[in-house]
């Protein structure tokens, strides 16, 4: 008999309500996956799947879903927590992803055989156990901001690199070296492997670091797609590691959290440059000095 280790539930949501439920459930779930329904009677809605390692407390989950429902003014969805087969569900979900085009970047997995469209910059991402396949709105916002940079930064670091997608996008766009750090050893391993797969091992230097703790240099561009609270807490560290006139692309927070993230940075001298918003999630471009 197959041992059951993981549990999940799925709910259907209007796209405008997805960010609130994602934010609420990400505190307790091992992963929160969303996909737009493209066919049938539920076309246009989004299916949210919350996955848990081990059986979660159903009362706690019910309370969280109820709170999120109240925040967006809808009736609480019915949830049914079910056991999942003991398998690599993250890899399986990843392998179902279709190629993505974001600006000049074409993002695809190793399971895709079709040719890269002409003029596009290919990024093969086999994330599996690290965040960053381009599917999430925050990665989309960061890549869009990177796509629209109006200068060529010479020294760049990706803080909280996950799969390494942002680092690789920079390296392939400008053919320049980039540093990448993450607090999670698995992310460091995955980013290093993805760099190798994309022929970027000579351009990417990846290492383990809790934020800027093990970062010694200063940079022209900082990429940081994590969460609102760590971004706010690390604002002074960002300032210390960014060259005068340097740019930071920050993401990982909801539209409603944007003002707090921005304030934490403008209060210490950063200048707001631009924002990108994708389905309830925000990306900020700010400048030092």
C-alpha positions in Angstrom: 0.0 0.0 0.0 1.3 3.5 -0.9 2.0 5.6 2.1 0.1 8.9 2.2 2.1 11.8 3.3 0.6 14.8 1.6 -2.9 16.4 1.7 -4.6 19.0 -0.5 -7.8 20.8 -1.2 -8.9 22.8 -4.2 -11.3 25.8 -4.5 -12.6 27.9 -7.4 -12.1 31.7 -7.2 -12.7 34.8 -9.1 -9.3 36.0 -10.3 -9.5 39.2 -8.3 -9.8 37.2 -5.1 -6.9 34.8 -5.7 -4.1 37.0 -4.2 -5.9 37.2 -0.8 -6.4 33.5 -0.5 -2.8 32.8 -1.8 -1.4 35.2 0.9 -3.5 33.7 3.7 -2.8 30.0 2.8 0.9 30.5 2.1 1.4 30.9 5.9 0.3 27.3 6.5 0.5 25.3 3.3 3.7 23.7 1.8 2.6 25.1 -1.6 -0.2 27.1 -3.1 -0.7 26.6 -6.8 -3.1 28.4 -9.0 -4.2 27.9 -12.6 -6.8 29.6 -14.8 -9.6 27.4 -16.1 -9.7 27.8 -19.9 -12.6 25.6 -20.8 -16.0 24.5 -19.7 -18.6 26.1 -17.4 -16.0 27.5 -15.0 -13.9 29.2 -17.8 -12.3 32.3 -16.5 -12.2 31.3 -12.9 -9.0 30.2 -11.2 -8.5 26.9 -9.4 -6.4 27.3 -6.2 -4.8 24.1 -4.8 -3.3 24.2 -1.3 -0.9 21.3 -0.6 0.2 20.2 2.9 3.0 17.9 4.1 1.1 15.9 6.6 -2.5 16.2 7.6 -3.4 19.8 8.5 -5.6 21.0 11.3 -9.0 21.2 9.5 -10.4 23.8 12.0 -7.4 26.0 11.4 -7.7 25.8 7.7 -11.4 26.4 7.8 -10.8 29.5 9.9 -8.2 30.9 7.5 -10.4 30.3 4.5 -13.3 31.9 6.3 -11.2 35.0 7.2 -10.0 35.3 3.5 -13.6 35.0 2.4 -14.7 37.8 4.7 -11.9 40.0 3.5 -13.1 39.8 -0.2 -16.8 39.7 0.7 -17.7 36.3 -0.6 -19.4 33.2 0.9 -16.9 30.8 2.4 -16.1 28.1 -0.2 -16.6 24.5 0.9 -13.3 22.8 1.4 -12.5 19.1 1.5 -9.0 18.1 2.6 -8.0 14.9 0.8 -4.9 12.6 1.0 -2.5 12.7 -1.9 -0.3 9.9 -3.2 3.2 9.9 -1.9 5.0 11.3 -5.0 6.9 14.3 -6.1 3.8 16.5 -6.6 5.8 19.7 -7.1 7.7 18.2 -10.0 4.5 16.7 -11.4 2.7 20.1 -11.3 5.7 21.7 -12.9 5.9 19.3 -15.8 2.3 20.3 -16.7 3.3 24.0 -17.2 3.2 25.4 -20.7 5.9 27.6 -22.1 5.6 31.3 -21.2 6.6 34.5 -23.1 7.2 37.5 -20.9 8.6 40.4 -22.8 11.6 39.0 -24.7 12.0 36.0 -22.4 10.7 32.5 -23.4 10.5 30.3 -20.4 10.1 26.5 -20.8 10.8 23.2 -19.1 12.9 20.3 -20.3 9.7 18.5 -21.1 9.0 21.0 -24.0 10.3 20.0 -27.4 9.1 22.9 -29.6 11.6 25.4 -31.0 12.3 28.7 -29.2 10.5 31.5 -31.1 12.8 33.7 -33.2 14.2 36.7 -31.4 13.3 35.5 -27.9 15.8 34.8 -25.1 15.3 31.2 -23.9 15.3 30.3 -20.2 15.0 26.6 -19.5 13.7 26.3 -15.9 13.4 23.0 -14.1 12.5 24.5 -10.7 10.9 21.4 -9.1 11.8 22.3 -5.5 12.6 26.0 -5.8 10.3 29.0 -6.4 10.6 30.7 -9.8 9.1 29.2 -13.0 7.7 32.5 -14.4 4.2 31.4 -13.6 3.8 33.6 -10.5 2.7 37.2 -10.9 5.7 38.5 -9.0 8.3 36.7 -11.3 6.3 38.1 -14.2 6.6 41.6 -12.8 10.3 41.3 -12.2 11.0 40.0 -15.7 8.9 42.7 -17.2 10.9 45.3 -15.2 14.2 43.7 -16.3 13.0 43.6 -19.9 12.4 47.4 -19.7 15.6 48.5 -18.1 17.0 51.6 -19.8 20.6 51.1 -18.8 23.2 48.3 -18.6 24.1 47.4 -15.0 27.6 46.0 -14.6 27.3 44.5 -11.2 24.1 42.7 -10.3 22.9 40.4 -7.4 19.7 38.4 -7.1 18.8 38.1 -3.4 16.4 35.2 -2.7 17.2 33.7 -6.1 15.0 30.6 -5.9 15.3 28.8 -9.2 17.7 31.5 -10.5 15.3 32.7 -13.2 16.0 36.4 -12.7 19.7 35.9 -12.5 19.7 33.9 -15.7 17.5 36.4 -17.5 20.0 39.1 -16.6 23.0 37.0 -17.6 21.5 36.0 -21.0 20.3 39.6 -21.7 23.6 41.4 -21.1 26.1 38.5 -21.2 27.5 39.7 -17.9 28.3 38.0 -14.6 25.7 38.0 -11.8 25.7 37.0 -8.2 22.8 35.0 -6.7 22.1 34.1 -3.1 19.3 32.3 -1.2 18.7 31.3 2.4 17.5 27.8 1.3 20.2 25.3 0.4 17.8 23.5 -2.0 17.3 26.8 -4.0 21.1 27.2 -4.2 21.4 23.7 -5.6 18.5 24.2 -8.1 19.8 27.6 -9.2 23.3 26.2 -9.7 21.9 23.3 -11.8 19.7 25.6 -13.9 22.7 27.8 -14.6 24.5 24.7 -15.9 21.5 23.7 -18.0 21.4 27.1 -19.6 25.1 27.3 -20.2 25.6 30.1 -17.7 27.9 28.5 -15.1 30.7 30.9 -16.0 28.4 33.9 -15.5 26.5 32.9 -12.4 28.0 32.7 -8.9 25.4 31.2 -6.5 25.9 30.8 -2.7 24.0 30.4 0.5 23.2 33.6 2.4 20.5 34.8 4.8 19.6 38.0 3.0 22.7 40.1 2.7 24.5 38.5 5.6 27.2 36.9 3.4 27.2 39.5 0.7 30.3 41.7 0.7 30.1 43.8 -2.5 28.0 46.7 -3.7 25.9 46.6 -6.9 24.4 48.6 -9.7 21.2 46.5 -9.7 19.6 44.4 -7.0 16.8 41.9 -7.8 14.8 40.7 -4.8 11.6 38.8 -5.2 10.8 37.5 -1.7 8.0 38.7 0.7 6.8 42.1 2.0 8.1 41.8 5.6 11.7 40.7 4.8 11.9 43.4 2.1 11.0 46.0 4.7 13.3 44.6 7.3 16.2 44.5 4.8 15.7 48.1 3.4 18.8 49.4 5.2 20.9 46.4 4.0 19.8 47.0 0.4 20.9 50.6 0.7 24.3 49.5 2.0 24.8 47.1 -0.9 23.5 49.4 -3.7 25.8 51.8 -5.5 24.8 55.5 -5.7 22.2 55.8 -8.4 21.7 52.1 -8.4 18.4 50.4 -9.1 16.5 47.8 -7.2 13.6 45.7 -8.5 11.5 44.4 -5.6 8.6 42.0 -5.6 6.8 39.3 -3.6 4.0 41.4 -2.2 0.3 42.1 -2.8 -0.9 45.4 -4.2 -2.3 46.3 -0.7 1.2 45.7 0.8 2.9 47.9 -1.7 2.6 51.2 0.1 4.3 49.7 3.2 7.2 48.3 1.2 7.6 51.5 -0.6 7.5 53.6 2.5 10.1 51.5 4.2 12.5 52.4 1.4 11.5 56.0 0.6 11.9 56.8 4.4 15.6 56.1 4.1 16.2 58.0 0.8 15.2 55.7 -2.0 13.3 57.3 -5.0 10.3 55.6 -6.5 10.7 55.0 -10.3 8.0 52.7 -11.5 5.5 50.0 -10.5 4.2 46.9 -12.2 1.0 45.2 -11.2 -0.1 41.7 -12.3 -3.3 40.2 -11.0 -3.1 41.6 -7.5 0.7 41.4 -7.1 3.1 44.3 -7.2 6.7 44.9 -8.4 8.5 48.1 -7.5 11.5 49.8 -9.2 13.3 52.1 -6.9 16.6 54.1 -7.1 19.2 55.0 -4.5 20.1 58.7 -4.2 
